[in-house]
Amino acid sequence: MFGLLKPKSEIEKLEKKYEQLLGKSHKLSTVNRSKSDAAYAQAHEILETISKLKNT
């Protein structure tokens, strides 16, 4: 219950955005492959940022 009032950390925000981009990439994969690849590339960049933040 108290977790609802707690502000999200930068890592949590990036993880949520990463999951959204992967979902978007998956949906676009059947319609437009180039847009799907672009969304996947963005997701991969966010994943690298998350791993850097976790290592510091």
N, CA, C and O atoms as a printed pandas DataFrame, in Angstrom:
     atom_number atom_name residue_name chain_id  residue_number  x_coord  y_coord  z_coord
0              1         N          MET        A               1    0.815   -1.185    0.000
1              2        CA          MET        A               1    0.000    0.000    0.000
2              3         C          MET        A               1    0.860    1.249    0.000
3              4         O          MET        A               1    0.556    2.214   -0.701
4              5         N          PHE        A               2    1.939    1.240    0.787
5              6        CA          PHE        A               2    2.785    2.419    0.864
6              7         C          PHE        A               2    3.655    2.571   -0.378
7              8         O          PHE        A               2    4.211    3.643   -0.614
8              9         N          GLY        A               3    3.778    1.518   -1.169
9             10        CA          GLY        A               3    4.556    1.577   -2.397
10            11         C          GLY        A               3    3.915    2.468   -3.452
11            12         O          GLY        A               3    4.591    2.906   -4.383
12            13         N          LEU        A               4    2.626    2.741   -3.320
13            14        CA          LEU        A               4    1.945    3.588   -4.286
14            15         C          LEU        A               4    2.412    5.036   -4.199
15            16         O          LEU        A               4    2.403    5.755   -5.199
16            17         N          LEU        A               5    2.815    5.458   -3.024
17            18        CA          LEU        A               5    3.223    6.835   -2.823
18            19         C          LEU        A               5    4.718    7.040   -3.047
19            20         O          LEU        A               5    5.185    8.176   -3.135
20            21         N          LYS        A               6    5.451    5.969   -3.138
21            22        CA          LYS        A               6    6.895    6.041   -3.308
22            23         C          LYS        A               6    7.225    6.452   -4.745
23            24         O          LYS        A               6    6.709    5.843   -5.682
24            25         N          PRO        A               7    8.069    7.464   -4.944
25            26        CA          PRO        A               7    8.434    7.845   -6.306
26            27         C          PRO        A               7    9.305    6.761   -6.949
27            28         O          PRO        A               7   10.083    6.087   -6.275
28            29         N          LYS        A               8    9.157    6.614   -8.242
29            30        CA          LYS        A               8    9.910    5.589   -8.961
30            31         C          LYS        A               8   11.337    6.059   -9.192
31            32         O          LYS        A               8   11.593    7.240   -9.424
32            33         N          SER        A               9   12.249    5.120   -9.125
33            34        CA          SER        A               9   13.647    5.440   -9.390
34            35         C          SER        A               9   13.858    5.542  -10.901
35            36         O          SER        A               9   13.002    5.151  -11.695
36            37         N          GLU        A              10   14.997    6.066  -11.266
37            38        CA          GLU        A              10   15.332    6.218  -12.686
38            39         C          GLU        A              10   15.383    4.847  -13.375
39            40         O          GLU        A              10   14.953    4.702  -14.519
40            41         N          ILE        A              11   15.911    3.856  -12.669
41            42        CA          ILE        A              11   16.008    2.507  -13.239
42            43         C          ILE        A              11   14.625    1.929  -13.478
43            44         O          ILE        A              11   14.394    1.306  -14.514
44            45         N          GLU        A              12   13.697    2.120  -12.546
45            46        CA          GLU        A              12   12.339    1.600  -12.712
46            47         C          GLU        A              12   11.646    2.250  -13.911
47            48         O          GLU        A              12   10.937    1.583  -14.663
48            49         N          LYS        A              13   11.857    3.549  -14.080
49            50        CA          LYS        A              13   11.264    4.243  -15.228
50            51         C          LYS        A              13   11.820    3.701  -16.537
51            52         O          LYS        A              13   11.079    3.486  -17.496
52            53         N          LEU        A              14   13.141    3.483  -16.567
53            54        CA          LEU        A              14   13.762    2.968  -17.784
54            55         C          LEU        A              14   13.322    1.540  -18.074
55            56         O          LEU        A              14   13.128    1.174  -19.233
56            57         N          GLU        A              15   13.164    0.733  -17.035
57            58        CA          GLU        A              15   12.706   -0.647  -17.241
58            59         C          GLU        A              15   11.297   -0.673  -17.823
59            60         O          GLU        A              15   10.993   -1.498  -18.685
60            61         N          LYS        A              16   10.445    0.220  -17.359
61            62        CA          LYS        A              16    9.085    0.279  -17.889
62            63         C          LYS        A              16    9.101    0.695  -19.357
63            64         O          LYS        A              16    8.385    0.123  -20.179
64            65         N          LYS        A              17    9.920    1.691  -19.678
65            66        CA          LYS        A              17   10.016    2.145  -21.064
66            67         C          LYS        A              17   10.599    1.043  -21.951
67            68         O          LYS        A              17   10.181    0.877  -23.097
68            69         N          TYR        A              18   11.562    0.294  -21.418
69            70        CA          TYR        A              18   12.164   -0.816  -22.147
70            71         C          TYR        A              18   11.108   -1.867  -22.493
71            72         O          TYR        A              18   11.045   -2.341  -23.628
72            73         N          GLU        A              19   10.288   -2.223  -21.517
73            74        CA          GLU        A              19    9.233   -3.216  -21.747
74            75         C          GLU        A              19    8.218   -2.723  -22.778
75            76         O          GLU        A              19    7.754   -3.496  -23.616
76            77         N          GLN        A              20    7.876   -1.446  -22.715
77            78        CA          GLN        A              20    6.926   -0.880  -23.669
78            79         C          GLN        A              20    7.497   -0.920  -25.089
79            80         O          GLN        A              20    6.788   -1.249  -26.041
80            81         N          LEU        A              21    8.775   -0.585  -25.222
81            82        CA          LEU        A              21    9.388   -0.598  -26.550
82            83         C          LEU        A              21    9.499   -2.013  -27.109
83            84         O          LEU        A              21    9.331   -2.219  -28.311
84            85         N          LEU        A              22    9.778   -2.978  -26.258
85            86        CA          LEU        A              22    9.827   -4.364  -26.736
86            87         C          LEU        A              22    8.451   -4.821  -27.213
87            88         O          LEU        A              22    8.342   -5.512  -28.226
88            89         N          GLY        A              23    7.411   -4.439  -26.493
89            90        CA          GLY        A              23    6.050   -4.781  -26.906
90            91         C          GLY        A              23    5.696   -4.115  -28.225
91            92         O          GLY        A              23    5.094   -4.732  -29.103
92            93         N          LYS        A              24    6.075   -2.852  -28.353
93            94        CA          LYS        A              24    5.820   -2.128  -29.587
94            95         C          LYS        A              24    6.573   -2.770  -30.750
95            96         O          LYS        A              24    6.037   -2.909  -31.850
96            97         N          SER        A              25    7.802   -3.153  -30.498
97            98        CA          SER        A              25    8.609   -3.805  -31.532
98            99         C          SER        A              25    7.963   -5.115  -31.980
99           100         O          SER        A              25    7.928   -5.426  -33.170
100          101         N          HIS        A              26    7.457   -5.869  -31.022
101          102        CA          HIS        A              26    6.815   -7.138  -31.350
102          103         C          HIS        A              26    5.551   -6.932  -32.190
103          104         O          HIS        A              26    5.316   -7.658  -33.156
104          105         N          LYS        A              27    4.748   -5.944  -31.817
105          106        CA          LYS        A              27    3.526   -5.667  -32.576
106          107         C          LYS        A              27    3.843   -5.193  -33.995
107          108         O          LYS        A              27    3.167   -5.577  -34.949
108          109         N          LEU        A              28    4.868   -4.364  -34.125
109          110        CA          LEU        A              28    5.228   -3.830  -35.435
110          111         C          LEU        A              28    5.903   -4.870  -36.326
111          112         O          LEU        A              28    5.965   -4.693  -37.542
112          113         N          SER        A              29    6.401   -5.937  -35.744
113          114        CA          SER        A              29    7.151   -6.920  -36.520
114          115         C          SER        A              29    6.311   -7.573  -37.607
115          116         O          SER        A              29    6.851   -8.030  -38.615
116          117         N          THR        A              30    5.004   -7.621  -37.416
117          118        CA          THR        A              30    4.161   -8.243  -38.438
118          119         C          THR        A              30    3.699   -7.238  -39.494
119          120         O          THR        A              30    3.226   -7.621  -40.564
120          121         N          VAL        A              31    3.843   -5.939  -39.177
121          122        CA          VAL        A              31    3.328   -4.905  -40.074
122          123         C          VAL        A              31    4.446   -4.189  -40.819
123          124         O          VAL        A              31    4.432   -4.091  -42.046
124          125         N          ASN        A              32    5.414   -3.692  -40.058
125          126        CA          ASN        A              32    6.460   -2.880  -40.653
126          127         C          ASN        A              32    7.793   -3.245  -39.993
127          128         O          ASN        A              32    8.073   -2.847  -38.863
128          129         N          ARG        A              33    8.590   -3.999  -40.712
129          130        CA          ARG        A              33    9.824   -4.525  -40.135
130          131         C          ARG        A              33   10.837   -3.426  -39.790
131          132         O          ARG        A              33   11.530   -3.531  -38.777
132          133         N          SER        A              34   10.933   -2.391  -40.600
133          134        CA          SER        A              34   11.920   -1.344  -40.328
134          135         C          SER        A              34   11.568   -0.561  -39.055
135          136         O          SER        A              34   12.461   -0.204  -38.286
136          137         N          LYS        A              35   10.284   -0.295  -38.830
137          138        CA          LYS        A              35    9.874    0.384  -37.600
138          139         C          LYS        A              35   10.075   -0.532  -36.397
139          140         O          LYS        A              35   10.420   -0.074  -35.307
140          141         N          SER        A              36    9.858   -1.822  -36.603
141          142        CA          SER        A              36   10.084   -2.786  -35.541
142          143         C          SER        A              36   11.558   -2.800  -35.152
143          144         O          SER        A              36   11.888   -2.818  -33.967
144          145         N          ASP        A              37   12.432   -2.790  -36.132
145          146        CA          ASP        A              37   13.867   -2.780  -35.856
146          147         C          ASP        A              37   14.287   -1.497  -35.139
147          148         O          ASP        A              37   15.145   -1.531  -34.258
148          149         N          ALA        A              38   13.686   -0.368  -35.512
149          150        CA          ALA        A              38   14.002    0.908  -34.864
150          151         C          ALA        A              38   13.571    0.886  -33.397
151          152         O          ALA        A              38   14.308    1.352  -32.528
152          153         N          ALA        A              39   12.393    0.352  -33.122
153          154        CA          ALA        A              39   11.912    0.258  -31.740
154          155         C          ALA        A              39   12.796   -0.682  -30.929
155          156         O          ALA        A              39   13.076   -0.421  -29.759
156          157         N          TYR        A              40   13.234   -1.774  -31.548
157          158        CA          TYR        A              40   14.115   -2.709  -30.857
158          159         C          TYR        A              40   15.468   -2.065  -30.565
159          160         O          TYR        A              40   16.050   -2.303  -29.507
160          161         N          ALA        A              41   15.967   -1.258  -31.486
161          162        CA          ALA        A              41   17.239   -0.572  -31.277
162          163         C          ALA        A              41   17.142    0.410  -30.111
163          164         O          ALA        A              41   18.071    0.522  -29.311
164          165         N          GLN        A              42   16.023    1.118  -30.017
165          166        CA          GLN        A              42   15.816    2.033  -28.889
166          167         C          GLN        A              42   15.768    1.251  -27.578
167          168         O          GLN        A              42   16.347    1.668  -26.575
168          169         N          ALA        A              43   15.084    0.132  -27.597
169          170        CA          ALA        A              43   14.981   -0.703  -26.394
170          171         C          ALA        A              43   16.361   -1.198  -25.975
171          172         O          ALA        A              43   16.675   -1.248  -24.785
172          173         N          HIS        A              44   17.175   -1.560  -26.949
173          174        CA          HIS        A              44   18.525   -2.046  -26.649
174          175         C          HIS        A              44   19.381   -0.938  -26.029
175          176         O          HIS        A              44   20.161   -1.199  -25.114
176          177         N          GLU        A              45   19.239    0.288  -26.520
177          178        CA          GLU        A              45   19.967    1.418  -25.947
178          179         C          GLU        A              45   19.550    1.654  -24.495
179          180         O          GLU        A              45   20.390    1.924  -23.636
180          181         N          ILE        A              46   18.261    1.550  -24.233
181          182        CA          ILE        A              46   17.765    1.725  -22.869
182          183         C          ILE        A              46   18.298    0.613  -21.968
183          184         O          ILE        A              46   18.645    0.860  -20.813
184          185         N          LEU        A              47   18.364   -0.608  -22.494
185          186        CA          LEU        A              47   18.893   -1.723  -21.716
186          187         C          LEU        A              47   20.353   -1.477  -21.349
187          188         O          LEU        A              47   20.767   -1.782  -20.230
188          189         N          GLU        A              48   21.128   -0.938  -22.264
189          190        CA          GLU        A              48   22.525   -0.620  -21.970
190          191         C          GLU        A              48   22.618    0.456  -20.892
191          192         O          GLU        A              48   23.477    0.386  -20.012
192          193         N          THR        A              49   21.735    1.450  -20.961
193          194        CA          THR        A              49   21.714    2.504  -19.947
194          195         C          THR        A              49   21.359    1.936  -18.582
195          196         O          THR        A              49   21.949    2.325  -17.574
196          197         N          ILE        A              50   20.401    1.019  -18.541
197          198        CA          ILE        A              50   20.011    0.378  -17.281
198          199         C          ILE        A              50   21.184   -0.376  -16.697
199          200         O          ILE        A              50   21.451   -0.278  -15.499
200          201         N          SER        A              51   21.889   -1.130  -17.527
201          202        CA          SER        A              51   23.011   -1.920  -17.015
202          203         C          SER        A              51   24.129   -1.008  -16.502
203          204         O          SER        A              51   24.784   -1.341  -15.515
204          205         N          LYS        A              52   24.355    0.134  -17.153
205          206        CA          LYS        A              52   25.370    1.077  -16.660
206          207         C          LYS        A              52   24.957    1.657  -15.308
207          208         O          LYS        A              52   25.788    1.801  -14.412
208          209         N          LEU        A              53   23.678    1.990  -15.163
209          210        CA          LEU        A              53   23.203    2.559  -13.908
210          211         C          LEU        A              53   23.288    1.533  -12.764
211          212         O          LEU        A              53   23.590    1.891  -11.626
212          213         N          LYS        A              54   23.023    0.276  -13.073
213          214        CA          LYS        A              54   23.082   -0.751  -12.037
214          215         C          LYS        A              54   24.503   -1.040  -11.618
215          216         O          LYS        A              54   24.736   -1.441  -10.478
216          217         N          ASN        A              55   25.464   -0.846  -12.508
217          218        CA          ASN        A              55   26.858   -1.122  -12.189
218          219         C          ASN        A              55   27.545    0.003  -11.436
219          220         O          ASN        A              55   28.631   -0.191  -10.889
220          221         N          THR        A              56   26.927    1.179  -11.400
221          222        CA          THR        A              56   27.553    2.293  -10.684
222          223         C          THR        A              56   27.086    2.400   -9.271
223          224         O          THR        A              56   27.525    3.290   -8.542
